[in-house]
Amino acid sequence: MTEPAVDLDLLTRWVREFARVIGENAGYLSDLDAAIGDADHGINMQRGMTAVVAALDESPPADMTALCKQVGMTLVKSVGGASGPLYGTFFLRMAAAMGSGDSVDAAGFAKALRAGVEGVVQRGRAEAGDKTMFDALAPALDALDAVLAAGSGLDAALTEATVSAETGRDATESMVARKGRASYLGQRSVGHIDPGATSAAMLIAAAATAFAAGG
C-alpha cells in the first residue's frame, strides 16, 4: 500500500482538529495556567484557533504554504501572551519549509515540523527541561523521525509521536520553570504540568487523529 501524501486537505483537517481539541480543553488549559501563569492560555488559544477556522472558512488557502502562512499570521494577530508569537512562528516556519508542490511525503512533512519547532526554539530561546512547549515537541519529533527511519508509515509515526509528546508533557510536572511568567515562581512551579507543553501535545495528537481519518 502506498503511503498517502500530505496535501492541503490533510493539513486543513489537522488545523481544524486542533481547533476542535483546543475548544474542548480551553478551560483545562487555563486551569493549568492559573497555577503557574496568567490563567489565560486556554482562552487565548481558543480565541486564536477560532480566528484560524474563521479565516479558513472565509478565504480558503490555495496550497499548503498559503495555509501555514495564514494560520501563522492569524495566530500572531489574535493570540495574546507568548503563545501567539510561538505558535505563529511554528506555522510560518512550516510554510517556508513546505516547498511549492501540491503535496509532500512523510519525510517532507517531518522536515517541515522540525523547521517549525526550530522556529519556536529561536523565538522562545527554550531548551529541554525549561518546562515549556519544547519539552513536548522535541521528543515528539525525535519519535516521529525514528519511526519513519525504521520504515513505518506516517500514521504509525504520528501515533508514536503523540505518546512521546504526552510523556514529555507529563515530565514538565517535576521541572522547575526557567522561562516565562512561571519562572518567577522558582521551586513553586514544581508539581504543575506546563500549559504550553499540554497544548503542544494536543497539536501532535490532532495531527495523528486527522491523518488517520484522512489516510
Residue pairs with C-beta under 8 A, 6 or more apart in sequence:
3 105
3 106
3 153
3 154
4 10
4 154
4 214
4 215
5 103
5 104
5 105
6 64
6 103
6 104
6 105
6 106
6 108
6 109
6 154
6 211
7 64
7 102
7 103
8 61
8 63
8 64
8 67
8 102
8 103
9 214
10 210
10 211
10 214
11 64
11 67
11 68
12 56
12 60
12 67
13 210
13 211
13 213
13 214
14 206
14 207
14 210
14 211
15 52
15 53
15 56
15 67
15 71
16 53
16 56
16 210
17 206
17 207
17 209
17 210
18 49
18 202
18 203
18 206
18 207
19 49
19 50
19 52
19 53
20 206
21 202
21 205
21 206
22 29
22 42
22 45
22 46
22 49
22 199
22 202
23 46
23 49
23 50
25 42
25 202
26 42
26 43
26 45
26 46
27 42
28 42
28 198
29 41
29 42
29 45
29 195
29 198
29 199
30 39
30 40
30 41
30 42
30 43
30 195
31 39
31 42
32 41
32 42
32 192
32 193
32 194
32 195
32 198
33 39
33 40
33 41
33 42
33 195
35 192
36 177
36 181
36 182
36 185
36 189
36 192
36 194
36 195
37 180
37 181
37 182
37 195
38 81
38 181
40 80
40 81
41 81
41 83
41 195
41 196
41 199
42 195
44 79
44 80
44 81
44 83
44 84
45 79
45 83
45 87
45 199
47 78
47 79
47 80
48 74
48 75
48 78
48 79
48 83
48 84
48 87
49 75
51 74
51 75
51 77
51 78
52 70
52 71
52 74
52 75
52 78
55 70
55 71
55 74
56 67
56 70
59 70
61 67
61 69
61 70
63 100
63 102
64 95
64 98
64 102
64 103
64 104
65 95
65 96
65 98
65 99
65 100
66 95
67 95
68 91
68 92
68 94
68 95
68 98
68 112
69 91
69 92
69 95
71 91
72 87
72 88
72 89
72 90
72 91
72 92
72 94
72 95
73 88
73 92
74 88
75 83
75 84
75 87
75 88
75 91
76 84
76 85
76 88
76 89
76 92
77 84
78 84
79 87
79 88
82 124
82 180
82 196
83 196
83 199
85 123
86 120
86 123
86 124
86 133
86 196
89 116
89 119
89 120
89 122
89 123
90 116
90 117
90 119
90 120
91 116
92 119
93 115
93 116
93 118
93 119
94 112
94 113
94 115
94 116
96 115
97 111
97 112
97 114
97 115
97 116
98 104
98 108
98 112
99 108
104 112
106 148
106 153
106 154
106 157
107 148
109 154
110 141
110 144
110 145
110 148
110 157
113 141
113 144
114 141
114 145
117 134
117 137
117 138
117 141
120 126
120 133
120 134
120 137
121 127
121 134
124 132
124 133
124 134
124 179
125 179
126 132
126 133
126 134
126 179
127 134
128 134
128 135
128 138
129 135
129 175
129 178
130 175
130 177
130 178
130 179
131 172
131 175
131 176
131 177
131 178
131 179
131 182
131 189
131 194
131 197
132 172
132 179
132 180
132 194
132 196
132 197
133 194
133 196
133 197
133 199
133 200
134 197
134 200
135 168
135 169
135 171
135 172
135 175
135 194
135 197
136 165
136 166
136 168
136 169
136 172
136 197
136 198
136 200
136 201
136 204
137 165
137 168
137 200
137 203
137 204
138 168
139 164
139 165
139 167
139 168
140 161
140 162
140 164
140 165
140 168
140 200
140 201
140 204
141 161
142 164
143 157
143 160
143 161
143 163
143 164
144 157
144 158
144 160
144 161
146 160
147 156
147 157
147 160
147 161
148 154
148 157
153 215
154 211
154 215
155 208
155 211
155 212
155 215
158 204
158 207
158 208
158 211
158 212
159 208
159 212
161 204
161 207
161 208
162 201
162 204
162 205
162 207
162 208
165 200
165 201
165 204
165 205
166 201
166 205
168 197
168 201
169 193
169 194
169 197
169 198
169 200
169 201
170 193
172 193
172 194
172 197
173 190
173 191
173 192
173 193
174 190
174 191
175 189
175 190
175 194
176 186
176 187
176 189
176 190
177 183
177 185
177 186
177 189
177 194
180 196
182 189
182 192
182 194
183 189
